[in-house]
Amino acid sequence: MAKEPVRVLLTGAAGAYYMEDSQLVNKPPYFNGANYAYWKNTMMHFIQVNDLGAWNSINKGYSTPPGEMDDWSDGEKKKFQLNAKATHFLFFLAFEEDSDYRN
């Protein structure tokens, strides 16, 4: 028998919404279409907890260094890797909550 999600009604200045189950640190928050401000804040903290460098890449932006990757400095490669991780966090959310990719 499938476990029913725990739904808690929360209200605030942004309106009323349901928060379902507690959030896992290793799984990004799912945006269900309600209370974007809460989701955005939760997503920001999720990324910061997992990798502050990835959050910095999102917050400040990123430009790929010129030339071939073999010619990049170690610092440029590290920034590239952090941007790739940040992109992964964001694309991960494009899938439905119960998608096989997310499980």
Buried (B, 14 or more C-beta within 10 A) or exposed (E): EEEEEEEEEEEEEEEEBEBEEEEEEEEBBBBEEEBEEBBEEBBBBBBBEBBEBBBBBBEEEBEEBEEEEEEBEEEBEEBBBBBEBBBEBEEEBEEEEEEEEEE
